[in-house]
Amino acid sequence: MPSVLIHVANEDPILGEIEAYPGPGDTSILVRNPRRRDGKDLHYLMANVTLVIWPMARVTFIEVVPGDDEEQIIGFVRE
């Protein structure tokens, strides 16, 4: 599951995991384990919430956070 940083209009960014990247026709995004960038709980969600659906109309943009298991791309190698 890729980790993403979701930028919602007039809110702090939200860190979470998604099953699949949203497509051009999607109207919402399903986020698992939503939290603030520093790992703290979101003050407007109940403590036991692990899955949230945000409307794409409120999402400004989404950053994909590279994971430890992803390959690093090497742009230039000198021998």
C-alpha positions in Angstrom: 0.0 0.0 0.0 1.6 3.3 -1.0 1.9 6.1 1.5 0.7 9.5 0.4 0.6 13.0 1.7 -2.8 14.5 0.9 -3.2 18.3 0.7 -6.8 19.2 1.5 -8.0 22.7 1.0 -7.6 24.9 4.2 -6.3 22.0 6.3 -2.9 20.6 7.3 -1.5 17.8 5.0 -2.7 14.3 5.9 -0.4 11.3 5.8 -2.0 7.9 5.1 -2.0 4.8 2.9 -4.2 4.2 -0.1 -5.1 0.9 -1.9 -4.8 2.5 -5.4 -4.1 5.9 -6.9 -7.2 7.9 -7.8 -8.1 8.0 -11.5 -9.3 11.0 -13.5 -12.9 10.0 -13.0 -12.8 9.3 -9.3 -14.8 11.6 -7.0 -13.3 10.5 -3.7 -10.2 9.0 -2.2 -10.1 6.3 0.5 -7.3 6.8 3.1 -6.3 4.2 5.7 -4.6 5.3 9.0 -5.0 9.0 8.4 -2.7 11.1 10.6 -0.8 14.4 10.6 2.6 14.6 9.0 4.3 14.2 12.5 2.2 11.0 13.2 -0.2 12.6 15.6 -4.0 12.1 15.4 -6.2 14.4 13.4 -8.1 16.5 15.9 -11.4 16.3 13.9 -11.5 12.5 13.8 -12.5 10.1 16.5 -9.5 8.2 18.1 -10.6 4.8 16.7 -11.1 5.8 13.0 -8.8 4.0 10.6 -10.5 4.6 7.3 -11.7 8.0 5.9 -13.2 8.9 2.5 -12.3 12.4 1.3 -14.1 14.0 -1.7 -11.6 14.8 -4.5 -13.2 18.3 -4.8 -11.4 19.2 -1.5 -8.1 17.7 -2.4 -5.6 20.2 -3.8 -2.8 17.7 -4.7 -1.4 14.3 -3.5 2.3 13.6 -2.9 3.5 10.0 -3.1 5.9 9.2 -0.2 8.7 6.8 -1.3 8.9 3.7 0.9 11.9 1.8 2.1 11.2 -1.1 -0.1 11.0 1.0 -3.3 14.0 1.0 -5.6 16.1 4.1 -5.7 16.7 5.6 -9.1 20.3 6.4 -9.9 20.5 9.3 -12.4 24.2 9.4 -13.2 27.0 6.9 -12.6 30.6 7.6 -13.1 33.1 4.8 -13.2 
